[in-house]
Amino acid sequence: MNRYTQMFDRLSTCGEGAFGAFLMLGDPDPSTSLALLDAAVAGGADMIEVGIPFSDPIADGPVIQAAAVRALDMGVTPEVCFEILASFRARHPRIPVGLLTYANLVLARGRESFYRRCAAAGIDSVLVADVPAREAEPFAGSAIDHGVDPVLIAATNTPPETLRRVAALSRGYVYCVSRAGVTGTDRQMELDHGGLFSTLAEAGAPPAVLGFGISQPGHVRAGLEAGAAGVISGSAIVRRVAEAREPIEAVRDFVRTMKAATQKEVARDRVAV
């Protein structure tokens, strides 16, 4: 039983949804980046998702793109990112860690070498954001061969045949986007996901986790009530890294507030959607 399965089983028993926190590795510098990951766990994050800084992150909005630029300006490389994650894994052996990345970074190292390095760093899953489902099988196969869960993206306009492929190839969870476009908090979620979640479930997919635009406790509540097993917040967290006077405390406190909204029974009366 892997970390994702253990996490979802534990939360289901507790009547909670999962809250995932996204951070850009190396932003604003490697040592602070590790401290920010620790802060997310201290705030109650059930799972961590991270990005490797990349010059052309086509799925990311301006806030996360700016974080990638800051990290690249600090000289952060993929190997530095793996070292940060290895340190994090040694400190937090039970927290699932997912990597959101792009095909160029995987192929530059070599697919087998990349997933081997992910496994050595303690990464649980990899989502290659710019590889469509019809081209994902070689990536998924290499990931599974090295004990890493491949995660694929699904949306409300994804054709049923493609959703079945997503379900067949995904492990750990399926990343379901809340709306079209890129990451960011500048647009509202567009929750009409009942058909998407049911199709995935009928196809035997792992749990659906909702991302893009999750920036308030009400968004957490709405995503879980729509049928997601969890949500991931990225831009709202990364913005605090860039703007807060004390970013470590800001991230911890924000994650704590968002995690509180995943408590399905007690949160219903106190979180405004």
Helices and strands as residue ranges (DSSP letters): H 3-14, E 18-24, H 30-42, E 47-51, H 62-73, H 78-91, E 97-101, H 103-109, H 111-121, E 125-128, G 133-135, H 137-145, E 149-150, E 153-154, H 160-169, E 174-177, H 194-202, E 208-211, H 217-225, E 230-233, H 235-243, H 247-260
